[in-house]
């Protein structure tokens, strides 16, 4: 099978730790990434869970609260008031 070169960037410290971990397992970095590529192509998925924490602002609970507040303003049950911003470090 023909070989090809793959180049990508990563944090230098992460690369060093990855190389050390691979060495402890008797692998090279190339072998580890090749194993990853084989697994991805065989299973047609990333072989571990990839998630992103949802923004709590868009939680259903908060969106319901905002819809209710908007409805109150539109119905005249509430008014909008100026608010002093609080700086947070």
C-alpha positions as CSV (number, residue, x, y, z in Angstrom):
1,X,0.0,0.0,0.0
2,X,1.4,3.4,-0.9
3,X,2.3,5.7,2.0
4,X,1.4,9.4,2.2
5,X,2.5,12.3,4.5
6,X,-0.1,13.9,6.7
7,X,0.7,17.2,8.5
8,X,-1.3,19.1,11.1
9,X,-0.6,21.4,14.0
10,X,-1.1,20.8,17.7
11,X,0.1,22.3,20.9
12,X,3.8,21.4,21.5
13,X,3.2,20.3,25.1
14,X,0.3,18.1,24.0
15,X,2.4,16.5,21.3
16,X,5.2,15.8,23.9
17,X,2.7,14.2,26.3
18,X,1.1,12.2,23.5
19,X,4.5,10.9,22.4
20,X,5.4,9.9,26.0
21,X,2.1,8.1,26.4
22,X,2.4,6.3,23.1
23,X,6.0,5.3,24.0
24,X,4.7,3.8,27.3
25,X,2.3,1.7,25.2
26,X,5.1,0.7,22.8
27,X,3.6,2.8,20.0
28,X,4.9,5.7,17.8
29,X,2.8,8.7,17.3
30,X,2.4,7.7,13.7
31,X,1.1,4.2,14.7
32,X,-1.4,5.8,17.2
33,X,-2.8,8.1,14.6
34,X,-2.9,5.4,12.0
35,X,-4.9,3.2,14.5
36,X,-7.3,6.1,15.0
37,X,-7.8,6.5,11.2
38,X,-8.4,2.8,10.7
39,X,-11.0,2.8,13.5
40,X,-12.8,5.9,12.2
41,X,-13.0,4.5,8.7
42,X,-14.1,1.0,9.9
43,X,-16.8,2.2,12.3
44,X,-17.6,5.4,10.3
45,X,-17.6,7.4,13.6
46,X,-15.3,9.0,16.0
47,X,-14.4,6.2,18.5
48,X,-15.2,8.3,21.5
49,X,-17.9,10.7,22.6
50,X,-17.5,14.2,21.3
51,X,-19.7,16.7,23.1
52,X,-20.0,20.5,23.7
53,X,-21.5,21.9,26.8
54,X,-24.7,23.7,25.8
55,X,-24.9,27.4,26.6
56,X,-27.1,27.6,29.7
57,X,-28.7,30.8,28.3
58,X,-30.5,28.7,25.7
59,X,-31.7,26.1,28.1
60,X,-35.4,25.3,27.8
61,X,-36.0,26.6,31.3
62,X,-34.4,30.0,30.5
63,X,-36.1,30.3,27.1
64,X,-39.5,29.6,28.8
65,X,-38.7,32.3,31.3
66,X,-37.8,34.8,28.6
67,X,-40.9,34.0,26.5
68,X,-43.1,34.5,29.6
69,X,-41.4,37.9,30.4
70,X,-41.9,39.0,26.7
71,X,-45.5,38.0,26.9
72,X,-45.9,40.0,30.1
73,X,-44.4,43.1,28.5
74,X,-46.6,42.8,25.4
75,X,-49.7,42.3,27.6
76,X,-48.9,45.3,29.7
77,X,-48.4,43.3,32.9
78,X,-44.8,44.3,33.1
79,X,-42.5,47.1,31.9
80,X,-38.9,47.2,30.9
81,X,-36.7,49.1,33.2
82,X,-33.1,50.4,32.8
83,X,-30.5,48.2,34.4
84,X,-27.0,48.9,35.7
85,X,-24.5,46.6,34.3
86,X,-22.4,44.7,36.8
87,X,-18.8,44.2,35.8
88,X,-17.6,40.7,36.5
89,X,-13.9,39.7,36.4
